[in-house]
Amino acid sequence: MARFVLVTHIEAEPRRVFEASLDVGVHTASMAGACEEAVAGVTDRGLVLGDTVTWRARHFGVWWRMTAEITAYEPAGFFVDEQRRGPFRSWRHEHHFVADGDATTMRDTVAFAAPFGPVGRLAEAVVLRRYMARLISNRNRHLKQTLEH
């Protein structure tokens, strides 16, 4: 299983960062490079506990679908999304928001496992961990730019 942690400082209060992080439209805009779109479940608003969304996106030249569910949710504090169907053997993304004066420190902890046993573990180590960290980092950069301007 691969795991990484990203920390992003955003000059906005935790409530705003939390809400933007759960907004389907903000997420879609942040993933424009992968042509990502919400195609089922919640497709046009902020997500809440128990909501699911199915994303369709292009990665590595291949179209993928992943259905994620919000499995934990504490307003302005944290939420968790987990894959219910999709390309990974498992996917769990924890989002934590901590007030830092009038700003927010956002911590993403992502743990995932690729399918296909030893071949999947090799892909995690060689390609996927770095690729996924860059993808989430780009998403966070978009959130930061959106909320600070």
Secondary structure as the mmCIF struct_conf table of DSSP 4:
data_model
#
loop_
_struct_conf.conf_type_id
_struct_conf.id
_struct_conf.beg_label_comp_id
_struct_conf.beg_label_asym_id
_struct_conf.beg_label_seq_id
_struct_conf.end_label_comp_id
_struct_conf.end_label_asym_id
_struct_conf.end_label_seq_id
STRN STRN1 ALA A 2 ILE A 10
BEND BEND1 GLU A 11 ALA A 12
HELX_RH_AL_P HELX_RH_AL_P1 PRO A 14 LEU A 22
STRN STRN2 ASP A 23 ASP A 23
HELX_RH_AL_P HELX_RH_AL_P2 VAL A 24 SER A 30
TURN_TY1_P TURN_TY1_P1 MET A 31 MET A 31
HELX_RH_3T_P HELX_RH_3T_P1 ALA A 32 ALA A 34
TURN_TY1_P TURN_TY1_P2 CYS A 35 CYS A 35
STRN STRN3 GLU A 37 GLY A 41
BEND BEND2 VAL A 42 VAL A 42
BEND BEND3 ASP A 44 ARG A 45
STRN STRN4 GLY A 46 GLY A 46
TURN_TY1_P TURN_TY1_P3 LEU A 49 GLY A 50
STRN STRN5 THR A 52 HIS A 59
TURN_TY1_P TURN_TY1_P4 PHE A 60 GLY A 61
STRN STRN6 VAL A 62 GLU A 74
TURN_TY1_P TURN_TY1_P5 PRO A 75 GLY A 77
STRN STRN7 PHE A 78 ARG A 85
BEND BEND4 GLY A 86 ARG A 89
STRN STRN8 SER A 90 ASP A 100
TURN_TY1_P TURN_TY1_P6 GLY A 101 ASP A 102
STRN STRN9 ALA A 103 ALA A 113
BEND BEND5 PRO A 115 PHE A 116
HELX_RH_AL_P HELX_RH_AL_P3 GLY A 117 ALA A 123
HELX_RH_PI_P HELX_RH_PI_P1 GLU A 124 LEU A 128
HELX_RH_AL_P HELX_RH_AL_P4 ARG A 129 GLU A 148
#
